[in-house]
Amino acid sequence: MSATALAVLFTLAAGVAGTLQAAINTRLGARIGTLEAATFQTLIALVIFVIATAVVRGGLGGAASGFRQPVWMWLGGVMGFVIVSAITYAPGKLGTLGFTAVYITLQLASATVIDAFGLFGFDRVGVSWNRALGLILLAGGAALVLKR
């Protein structure tokens, strides 16, 4: 299997997993508390990552080298906290579809800004009218989905 095909498969799985995670974490949060559910689910993910890294890479030394990287790169962990917290709390208030619509719309808007300015070392990709219109339509769709 090519690296591109594997990337597409991972992306498809992540799309489904993200929605399932939102629904499951919200239900767990209703039973044990939002922060507790987010912490529990993050601990489960941590255990899986530690095992996978140890098996695939033969140890955890590579992960430890993250502490020697620029501090701004640690923000991925902060973003993980924000994402898991939101996934655990917001679907219970907005519905899974409403949450996912807003979440995806903002992901695409943020990605547009990153591409447009070439942030974090990415190549610059201009904002065409087609892209801008697509984002506007997504935002309109998210607003419509939030109306119950």
C-alpha positions in Angstrom: 0.0 0.0 0.0 1.4 3.4 -0.9 1.9 6.1 1.7 -0.8 8.2 0.1 -3.3 5.4 0.2 -2.5 4.8 3.9 -2.9 8.5 4.6 -6.3 8.5 3.0 -7.4 5.4 5.0 -6.1 7.0 8.2 -8.0 10.2 7.3 -11.3 8.3 6.7 -10.9 6.4 9.9 -10.2 9.7 11.8 -13.3 11.2 10.4 -15.5 8.5 11.7 -13.5 8.1 14.9 -13.8 11.9 15.7 -17.6 11.8 15.5 -17.8 8.6 17.5 -15.4 10.1 20.1 -17.6 13.1 20.4 -20.7 11.0 21.1 -19.0 8.5 23.4 -17.0 11.1 25.4 -20.1 13.2 25.9 -22.0 10.2 27.4 -19.1 9.3 29.6 -18.8 13.0 30.7 -22.5 12.9 31.7 -21.8 9.9 33.9 -18.4 10.9 35.5 -17.9 14.6 34.7 -16.5 16.3 31.7 -12.9 16.8 32.9 -12.8 13.3 34.4 -14.0 11.8 31.1 -11.5 13.8 29.0 -8.8 12.8 31.4 -9.8 9.1 31.3 -10.0 9.0 27.5 -6.6 10.8 27.2 -5.0 8.3 29.6 -6.4 5.4 27.4 -4.9 7.1 24.3 -1.6 7.7 26.1 -1.3 4.0 27.0 -2.0 3.0 23.4 0.6 5.5 22.1 3.2 4.3 24.6 2.7 0.7 23.6 2.6 1.5 19.8 5.7 3.7 20.0 7.6 1.1 22.1 6.6 -1.7 19.7 7.1 0.2 16.4 10.2 2.3 17.4 11.7 -0.1 19.9 11.5 2.4 22.8 10.3 5.8 23.9 13.6 7.8 23.3 12.2 9.5 20.2 9.2 10.8 22.1 11.4 12.1 24.9 13.3 14.2 22.3 10.2 16.3 22.0 11.4 18.1 25.2 14.4 19.4 23.3 12.3 21.0 20.6 11.1 24.6 20.5 8.5 25.2 23.2 5.9 26.5 20.6 5.9 23.0 19.2 4.5 21.8 22.5 1.3 23.6 21.7 0.1 20.5 20.0 -0.4 19.0 23.4 -2.3 22.1 24.5 -4.5 21.8 21.4 -5.1 18.2 22.2 -6.4 19.3 25.6 -8.7 21.9 24.0 -10.0 19.3 21.4 -10.7 16.5 23.8 -12.3 18.9 26.3 -14.6 20.3 23.6 -15.4 16.9 22.1 -16.4 15.8 25.6 -18.5 18.8 26.5 -20.0 20.5 23.5 -21.9 17.7 21.6 -24.1 17.4 24.7 -25.2 21.0 24.2 -25.1 21.4 20.4 -25.8 17.8 19.3 -23.3 15.7 17.6 -24.1 17.1 14.2 -24.1 20.7 15.3 -20.8 20.3 17.1 -19.2 18.5 14.1 -20.4 21.1 11.7 -18.9 23.9 13.7 -15.8 22.0 14.4 -15.1 21.1 10.8 -15.9 24.6 9.6 -13.4 26.1 12.0 -10.8 23.5 11.1 -11.1 24.4 7.4 -11.1 28.1 8.1 -8.0 27.7 10.3 -6.3 25.6 7.6 -7.0 28.3 5.1 -5.2 30.8 7.3 -2.2 28.5 7.8 -2.0 27.9 4.0 -2.5 31.5 3.1 0.3 32.8 5.3 2.5 29.7 5.1 2.5 29.3 8.8 4.5 26.6 10.6 6.7 26.1 7.6 3.9 25.1 5.2 3.9 26.3 1.6 1.7 29.3 0.9 -1.5 28.4 -0.9 -3.6 31.4 -1.9 -7.2 31.9 -1.0 -9.2 31.7 -4.3 -12.8 32.8 -4.7 -13.7 29.1 -4.8 -12.1 28.4 -1.5 -13.6 31.6 0.1 -17.1 30.7 -1.2 -16.7 27.1 0.1 -15.9 28.4 3.5 -18.8 30.8 3.5 -21.1 28.0 2.4 -19.7 25.8 5.2 -20.3 28.5 7.8 -23.9 28.9 6.5 -24.4 25.2 6.6 -23.1 25.0 10.2 -25.4 27.8 11.2 -28.4 26.0 9.7 -27.4 22.7 11.4 -27.3 24.5 14.8 -31.0 25.6 14.3 -33.1 22.8 15.8 
